[in-house]
Amino acid sequence: MKRITKFCVGLFVVASLCVHIVAQDSTRVSLKLKATLTGHKDQVSYFAFSPDGEFLVIPSYSEYATRLWSTTTGQLIATLDGIDPSFSPDGHVIMTVGEKTVTLWDTAGKLKLTLSGHEGNITAATFSPDGTLLATGSDDGTVKVWNATTGQSSVTLTVWKVKKIPRYRIFSRALRTPVQVWVKFSPDQRKLLTNTFFEDSPAKLWDVTSGRLQAEFEGQTIEVRYDTKVAGVTEASFSPDGKFIATRSAAMVTLWDAATGRLIQRFDSLFSATTFSPDSRWLGFNTSGKKVGLLNLENLTLQMSEDVKTEYIDQERFSPDSRTVVIASAYNKYHATLIDVSTGRVKATIPLLAKWGFDIVSEYKKDNDILLFHPSSKFLMGANHNSVKLWDASTGTLVWETREGRDPATFSRDGKLLATVGKDKKSVLLWEMVTAVKP
């Protein structure tokens, strides 16, 4: 185990620079550069705020380590073993993931617990909603549930029976793609939802306490070489209120009753992920027959949206207040459409950056605006390789832009801070939202 290092390799910059744009008939936004966090050895591709916004964790995948920063002082607190960091719901514990272990730390960088027991590499790790439990999935085909205080494992679920490859079959072993096991807690943390990737398996619902299998959710039936087979479920999620489960398999989204496991309805998917609104009233854009729209979960009807081009959707986001949904579509020209959820009315259309590349397989987007709503739901952010922008979510008007930062970018939960990657790709810029008022 590497030692925790508490020396500061970062540079704290208190900048007087204040970047803002004032747009007519729109909200004025002003953000001040608060700190520049430096010292990362490779390109920063992920970071996360603590729930209270007091800390920021930034993993370094080449070093297999995570740096813990104070957002108040801009100082490095510690370097932690492991990657894929996440905070407990109360923000007091940090979890990092090693190859076959999970490690828990306090916010001073002090080691609390190391959880070990998987035979394979860990592919998923998550806290329960109240933070008392942990669940880990592994490519050994199992999920383990842990007590987050004692580090004891209470139950082990066999989600997928991994096929053993004899040691002498070197070629077969080299070509084998390990199964990825994903796991999620229900909002009341009484159940676990699991699914696999790279293997054709149904999603499964388990009792957290007993480990008993309660239901299985099959994937889409597809034709393969003049035969039929059931495709695996590649994504599965609970609605925020825990009443529904949505699964994705091939080009189909299926809605299930979480209490009974009963199939409710199947839809042709327009997007590569299943998206519930935060208030659990809506499921993202899908199609049923000739109808296209958001699914109203209260009456199971599609809410049609006029003048919305839904071809080639590759991003879909609900605002935190569930009143607005944005879709990014490559139809005609790449753009974002802001839609009023209750009426289906288009509020605004925003042109987005789209730079295309080409390889021997296909054309692909090598740079585009990644969209995210501000926690207040008033602004929509787009971040690409060269800039970060904020638009008014009511009008689509550009209200702030900086070319000092780039993607990825994210807000603190209270919306007072914005973190972006710097143009050098290895630093993180910490911005403070100073004002957001009508002119």
C-alpha positions in Angstrom: 0.0 0.0 0.0 1.3 3.4 -0.9 1.7 5.9 1.8 -0.7 8.8 2.0 1.2 11.9 0.9 0.2 15.2 2.4 2.6 17.5 0.6 1.0 20.1 -1.6 1.8 19.6 -5.3 -0.8 22.2 -6.4 -0.7 25.8 -7.0 -3.4 27.9 -5.3 -4.3 30.9 -7.4 -6.7 33.6 -6.2 -7.5 35.4 -9.4 -9.0 38.7 -9.8 -10.2 37.7 -13.3 -14.0 37.8 -13.6 -15.5 36.6 -16.8 -19.1 37.4 -17.7 -21.4 38.1 -20.6 -24.5 40.2 -20.3 -27.3 39.2 -22.7 -30.3 41.4 -23.3 -33.5 40.1 -21.6 -31.6 37.3 -20.0 -30.0 36.5 -16.6 -26.5 38.0 -16.0 -24.0 35.5 -14.9 -20.6 36.2 -13.5 -18.0 33.6 -12.4 -14.7 34.3 -10.8 -11.7 32.0 -11.0 -11.0 30.9 -7.5 -8.2 28.4 -7.7 -6.1 26.4 -10.1 -5.3 22.8 -8.9 -2.2 21.5 -10.5 0.3 18.6 -10.2 -1.7 15.9 -11.9 0.5 13.6 -14.0 -1.9 12.7 -16.8 -5.0 14.1 -18.4 -7.9 14.8 -16.0 -10.9 12.9 -17.2 -13.1 12.8 -14.1 -13.6 14.6 -10.8 -16.3 14.9 -8.2 -17.4 17.3 -5.5 -18.4 16.2 -2.0 -22.1 16.8 -1.2 -21.3 20.0 0.7 -18.9 21.2 -1.9 -16.0 21.5 0.6 -13.8 18.8 -1.2 -12.9 17.7 -4.7 -11.5 14.3 -5.6 -9.5 13.9 -8.9 -8.3 10.4 -9.9 -5.0 9.7 -11.8 -5.4 6.5 -13.7 -1.7 6.2 -14.7 -0.7 6.5 -11.0 -3.7 4.5 -9.8 -4.2 7.2 -7.1 -6.7 9.9 -6.2 -5.9 13.4 -5.1 -8.2 15.0 -2.4 -8.4 18.8 -2.5 -10.0 21.5 -0.3 -12.2 23.8 -2.3 -12.0 26.4 0.4 -8.2 26.8 0.4 -7.3 25.2 -2.9 -4.7 23.1 -1.1 -4.0 19.4 -1.6 -5.1 17.4 1.5 -3.8 13.9 0.6 -3.1 11.5 -2.2 -5.1 8.3 -1.8 -4.6 4.8 -3.1 -7.1 3.7 -5.7 -9.3 5.3 -8.4 -13.0 5.8 -9.3 -13.5 7.9 -6.1 -16.9 8.7 -4.7 -18.3 10.3 -1.5 -20.7 8.8 1.0 -24.1 10.5 1.0 -23.2 12.5 4.1 -19.8 13.4 2.6 -17.8 12.1 5.5 -16.3 9.1 3.8 -14.4 8.7 0.5 -14.4 5.4 -1.4 -11.7 4.5 -3.8 -11.4 1.3 -5.9 -8.4 -0.9 -6.4 -8.2 -4.0 -8.6 -9.8 -6.4 -6.1 -10.3 -4.1 -3.0 -12.3 -1.1 -2.0 -10.8 1.4 0.5 -12.6 3.9 2.7 -11.0 7.2 3.9 -12.0 10.1 5.9 -11.9 13.7 4.5 -8.5 14.3 6.2 -7.1 11.5 4.0 -6.8 9.0 6.8 -7.4 5.3 6.1 -10.5 3.9 7.7 -11.1 0.4 6.1 -10.0 -1.8 3.3 -12.6 -4.3 2.0 -11.3 -7.4 0.3 -12.8 -10.7 -0.8 -13.5 -10.7 -4.5 -11.6 -13.1 -6.6 -11.8 -10.9 -9.7 -11.4 -7.2 -10.5 -14.1 -4.8 -9.1 -16.3 -3.4 -11.9 -18.8 -1.4 -9.7 -19.0 0.0 -6.2 -21.7 2.1 -4.7 -23.0 3.4 -1.3 -26.5 2.7 -0.1 -28.7 5.8 0.1 -28.1 6.2 3.8 -24.4 5.3 3.6 -24.5 2.4 6.0 -23.9 -0.2 3.3 -21.7 -0.7 0.3 -22.2 -3.0 -2.7 -19.5 -4.1 -5.0 -19.7 -5.9 -8.3 -16.8 -8.0 -9.7 -15.8 -9.7 -13.0 -15.8 -12.9 -10.9 -19.5 -12.8 -11.4 -20.5 -11.8 -7.8 -21.8 -8.9 -5.9 -20.9 -8.4 -2.2 -22.8 -6.3 0.3 -20.6 -4.7 3.1 -21.2 -2.9 6.3 -19.6 0.5 5.8 -18.7 0.9 9.5 -17.2 -2.5 10.2 -16.1 -3.6 6.8 -17.8 -7.0 7.2 -19.4 -8.6 4.2 -23.0 -9.6 5.0 -24.1 -11.4 1.8 -22.6 -12.5 -1.6 -24.8 -12.8 -4.7 -23.9 -15.0 -7.6 -25.0 -12.8 -10.5 -23.2 -14.5 -13.3 -21.5 -17.9 -13.4 -18.1 -17.1 -15.0 -16.9 -19.7 -17.5 -13.5 -21.1 -16.4 -10.9 -21.2 -19.1 -8.2 -23.9 -18.7 -4.7 -22.4 -18.1 -3.2 -24.0 -21.2 -5.7 -22.2 -23.6 -3.5 -19.1 -23.8 -5.1 -17.9 -27.0 -8.7 -18.2 -25.7 -7.7 -16.5 -22.4 -6.1 -13.6 -24.3 -9.3 -13.0 -26.4 -11.7 -13.3 -23.4 -13.5 -10.1 -22.4 -14.2 -10.1 -18.7 -17.9 -9.8 -17.7 -18.7 -6.5 -16.1 -21.2 -6.7 -13.2 -23.1 -3.5 -12.3 -25.1 -3.0 -9.1 -27.5 -0.4 -7.8 -29.4 0.0 -4.5 -33.2 0.7 -4.5 -34.0 4.1 -2.9 -35.2 2.4 0.2 -32.0 0.2 0.1 -34.0 -3.0 0.7 -33.2 -4.3 -2.8 -30.3 -4.6 -5.2 -30.6 -4.3 -9.0 -27.8 -6.1 -11.0 -27.0 -6.5 -14.7 -24.0 -7.5 -16.7 -22.1 -6.2 -19.7 -20.4 -8.2 -22.4 -22.6 -11.2 -21.5 -26.2 -11.9 -22.5 -27.8 -12.0 -19.1 -31.1 -10.6 -17.7 -31.1 -8.0 -15.0 -31.9 -9.3 -11.6 -33.6 -8.0 -8.4 -32.3 -9.2 -5.0 -33.2 -8.8 -1.4 -30.3 -7.0 0.3 -30.6 -8.8 3.7 -31.2 -12.4 2.6 -29.5 -12.3 -0.8 -32.6 -14.0 -2.2 -33.3 -13.5 -6.0 -36.7 -11.8 -6.3 -37.2 -11.3 -10.0 -35.4 -11.5 -13.4 -35.9 -9.0 -16.3 -35.3 -10.4 -19.7 -33.9 -8.5 -22.6 -35.1 -8.0 -26.2 -35.6 -11.0 -28.5 -33.5 -10.5 -31.6 -32.7 -12.3 -34.8 -29.2 -13.7 -35.3 -28.3 -15.6 -38.4 -31.8 -16.9 -39.2 -32.3 -17.7 -35.5 -33.6 -15.9 -32.5 -32.0 -15.2 -29.1 -32.6 -13.0 -26.1 -30.2 -10.2 -25.9 -28.6 -9.2 -22.6 -29.7 -6.3 -20.5 -26.9 -3.7 -20.7 -28.4 -1.1 -18.4 -30.9 -1.2 -15.5 -32.1 1.5 -13.1 -34.6 2.4 -10.5 -36.9 5.4 -10.8 -36.0 7.9 -8.0 -39.1 7.0 -6.1 -38.3 3.3 -6.4 -41.7 2.4 -8.1 -40.3 1.5 -11.5 -37.3 -0.3 -13.0 -36.2 0.5 -16.6 -34.0 -1.8 -18.5 -32.2 -1.4 -21.8 -31.5 -4.3 -24.2 -30.3 -3.9 -27.8 -32.7 -1.1 -29.2 -35.4 -1.6 -26.6 -36.3 0.0 -23.3 -38.6 -2.0 -21.0 -40.5 -0.6 -18.0 -41.2 -3.0 -15.0 -43.0 -2.7 -11.7 -40.3 -2.8 -9.0 -42.6 -4.2 -6.3 -43.9 -7.2 -8.3 -41.4 -7.6 -11.2 -44.3 -7.4 -13.6 -43.6 -6.2 -17.2 -45.5 -2.9 -17.8 -44.5 -1.9 -21.4 -41.8 -2.1 -24.0 -40.6 0.8 -26.1 -38.2 1.3 -29.0 -35.4 3.4 -27.6 -34.3 6.7 -29.1 -31.4 7.1 -26.8 -28.6 4.9 -25.6 -29.5 5.1 -21.9 -32.7 5.0 -19.8 -33.4 8.4 -18.2 -36.0 9.1 -15.4 -36.9 12.6 -14.4 -35.8 13.5 -10.9 -39.5 13.7 -9.7 -40.2 10.2 -11.1 -43.0 11.4 -13.3 -41.4 10.9 -16.7 -39.2 8.5 -18.7 -37.1 9.9 -21.5 -37.9 10.0 -25.2 -39.1 6.6 -26.6 -41.4 5.4 -29.3 -44.5 3.2 -29.3 -45.9 2.4 -32.7 -46.0 5.7 -34.6 -46.0 7.8 -31.4 -42.8 9.5 -30.2 -42.4 11.4 -26.9 -41.8 11.4 -23.1 -43.5 8.7 -21.2 -45.8 10.0 -18.5 -45.4 7.4 -15.7 -48.6 8.5 -14.0 -50.9 7.4 -16.8 -48.4 5.5 -19.1 -49.1 7.6 -22.1 -46.6 9.3 -24.4 -46.4 13.1 -24.2 -46.0 14.3 -27.7 -43.7 17.2 -28.5 -44.3 19.3 -31.6 -41.4 20.4 -33.9 -38.9 18.2 -32.1 -36.4 16.3 -34.2 -35.7 13.1 -32.3 -33.5 11.4 -34.9 -29.9 10.5 -33.7 -30.4 11.6 -30.1 -27.1 11.2 -28.3 -27.7 13.2 -25.1 -30.8 13.6 -22.9 -30.9 15.5 -19.6 -33.8 16.5 -17.3 -33.4 19.7 -15.3 -33.2 19.1 -11.5 -36.7 20.6 -11.1 -38.0 18.2 -13.8 -39.6 21.0 -15.7 -37.3 21.0 -18.7 -35.6 18.3 -20.7 -32.9 18.9 -23.2 -32.0 16.6 -26.1 -29.0 16.8 -28.3 -29.5 15.5 -31.8 -27.3 15.2 -34.8 -30.3 15.6 -37.2 -29.4 18.0 -39.9 -26.9 20.0 -37.8 -25.9 19.1 -34.2 -28.0 21.1 -31.8 -29.7 21.0 -28.4 -33.5 21.4 -28.0 -34.9 22.7 -24.7 -38.4 21.4 -24.1 -41.0 22.3 -21.5 -41.9 18.9 -20.0 -45.5 19.5 -19.0 -46.6 20.9 -22.4 -44.1 19.4 -24.8 -43.4 22.9 -26.2 -40.0 23.8 -27.5 -38.5 26.6 -25.5 -35.3 27.1 -27.4 -32.9 25.5 -29.9 -29.2 25.9 -29.3 -26.5 25.2 -31.9 -23.8 22.9 -30.5 -20.2 22.3 -31.5 -19.7 19.1 -33.5 -16.3 18.1 -34.9 -16.2 14.8 -36.8 -13.5 12.3 -37.3 -13.2 9.1 -39.4 -11.6 5.8 -38.9 -11.7 2.5 -40.9 -14.9 1.5 -39.1 -17.1 4.6 -39.1 -17.5 8.3 -38.8 -17.5 9.6 -35.2 -17.8 12.8 -33.1 -14.3 13.6 -31.8 -15.5 16.8 -30.1 -18.9 18.1 -29.0 -20.6 20.0 -26.2 -21.3 17.8 -23.2 -24.5 19.1 -21.6 -25.4 19.5 -17.9 -28.0 21.6 -16.0 -27.0 23.9 -13.2 -28.6 22.7 -9.9 -30.9 25.7 -9.9 -32.3 24.5 -13.3 -31.9 28.1 -14.6 -28.8 27.4 -16.8 -27.6 24.7 -19.2 -23.9 24.1 -19.5 -22.0 22.9 -22.5 -18.3 21.9 -22.3 -16.1 20.9 -25.2 -12.3 20.7 -25.8 -11.9 24.4 -26.2 -14.6 26.2 -24.1 -17.3 26.1 -21.4 -20.6 27.9 -21.9 -23.7 28.6 -20.0 -27.1 29.3 -21.6 -30.3 30.6 -20.1 -32.5 27.5 -19.8 -35.6 29.5 -20.6 -34.5 31.3 -23.6 -31.4 29.5 -24.9 -29.4 32.8 -24.7 -25.7 32.5 -24.1 -24.9 34.1 -20.8 -21.4 33.1 -20.0 -18.4 31.6 -21.8 -14.7 31.0 -21.0 -12.0 29.6 -23.3 -9.7 29.0 -20.3 -11.5 25.8 -19.4 -12.7 22.7 -21.2 -14.5 19.4 -20.6 -15.1 17.7 -18.4 -16.9 20.2 -16.1 -19.3 19.9 -13.2 -21.1 21.9 -10.6 -21.1 21.5 -6.8 -24.5 20.4 -5.5 -25.4 23.9 -4.2 -24.4 25.4 -7.6 -21.9 27.9 -6.1 -18.9 26.3 -7.6 -18.0 25.1 -11.1 -15.0 22.8 -11.8 -13.5 22.6 -15.3 -10.4 21.1 -16.7 -7.8 23.6 -17.8 -6.5 23.9 -21.4 -3.4 22.0 -20.5 -5.7 19.0 -19.7 -3.8 18.3 -16.4 -5.0 21.2 -14.2 -8.5 21.8 -12.8 -10.0 25.3 -12.6 -12.3 26.1 -9.7 -14.8 28.9 -10.5 -17.1 30.7 -8.0 -20.5 31.9 -9.2 -20.5 35.5 -8.0 -23.9 36.8 -9.3 -26.9 35.4 -11.2 -29.4 38.2 -11.4 -31.7 39.9 -13.9 -30.0 43.1 -15.4 
